[in-house]
Amino acid sequence: MKNNEKKNKHMTLDDRIEIQECLSKGMTFKAIGERIGKNQTTISREVKIHMEPYTNSFVRTDEVCPKLLKAPFVCNGCEKKSRSS
């Protein structure tokens, strides 16, 4: 194992914060994984496990945004969300 590789197998709070910030910047899972020293599949799984549906008080619908059905599975960095807020 190289010195710069992480020895721990679990995500830390700092890792999760970094993932959130990177997703807001529109980075891919692969780029995020390289940045924090984790596999892109690990990043994808982490996002899927902790994703929450986006809702607001003005729109009431059971429809799911099609962008949430594919990577990166979040509203972070989405142009639609940025325009509405």
C-alpha positions in Angstrom: 0.0 0.0 0.0 1.3 3.4 -0.9 1.8 6.0 1.8 -0.8 8.4 0.2 -3.6 5.7 0.1 -6.0 5.7 3.0 -5.9 2.7 5.3 -9.4 3.1 6.7 -12.2 1.4 4.8 -15.0 3.6 6.1 -16.1 7.0 5.0 -15.3 9.9 7.3 -17.3 13.0 7.8 -14.6 14.9 6.0 -15.0 12.4 3.0 -18.7 13.0 2.9 -18.4 16.8 3.1 -15.9 16.6 0.2 -18.2 14.5 -1.8 -21.1 17.0 -1.3 -18.9 19.9 -2.3 -17.6 18.1 -5.3 -21.1 17.1 -6.5 -22.1 20.8 -6.1 -19.3 21.6 -8.5 -20.5 19.0 -11.0 -17.6 16.6 -10.6 -17.9 12.9 -11.6 -17.7 10.0 -9.2 -14.4 9.1 -10.8 -12.9 12.5 -10.2 -14.2 12.6 -6.6 -12.8 9.2 -5.9 -9.4 10.2 -7.2 -9.6 13.3 -5.0 -10.4 11.5 -1.8 -8.6 8.2 -2.5 -11.7 6.0 -2.8 -13.1 3.9 -5.7 -15.8 5.6 -7.9 -18.1 2.7 -7.1 -17.7 3.5 -3.4 -18.6 7.1 -4.0 -21.7 6.1 -6.0 -22.9 3.7 -3.3 -22.4 6.3 -0.6 -24.4 8.9 -2.6 -27.2 6.4 -3.2 -27.4 5.3 0.4 -27.7 8.9 1.7 -29.7 10.5 -1.0 -32.9 12.3 0.0 -35.6 13.5 -2.4 -35.7 17.2 -3.2 -38.9 18.9 -2.2 -40.0 22.5 -1.8 -43.2 24.0 -0.4 -44.4 25.4 -3.8 -44.5 22.2 -5.8 -46.4 19.2 -4.7 -45.9 16.2 -6.9 -45.2 12.5 -6.7 -43.1 12.6 -9.9 -39.4 12.0 -9.6 -37.0 14.2 -11.6 -35.5 11.9 -14.3 -32.0 13.3 -13.4 -32.3 11.7 -10.0 -32.5 8.2 -11.7 -29.0 8.4 -13.1 -25.6 9.5 -11.8 -24.9 11.6 -9.8 -28.4 10.9 -8.2 -28.5 14.3 -6.5 -29.8 17.8 -7.1 -26.4 19.3 -6.1 -25.1 21.3 -9.1 -28.3 21.0 -11.1 -29.1 24.0 -13.2 -32.9 23.6 -12.5 -32.3 23.8 -8.8 -29.9 26.7 -9.1 -32.4 28.7 -11.1 -35.3 28.1 -8.7 -33.4 29.0 -5.5 
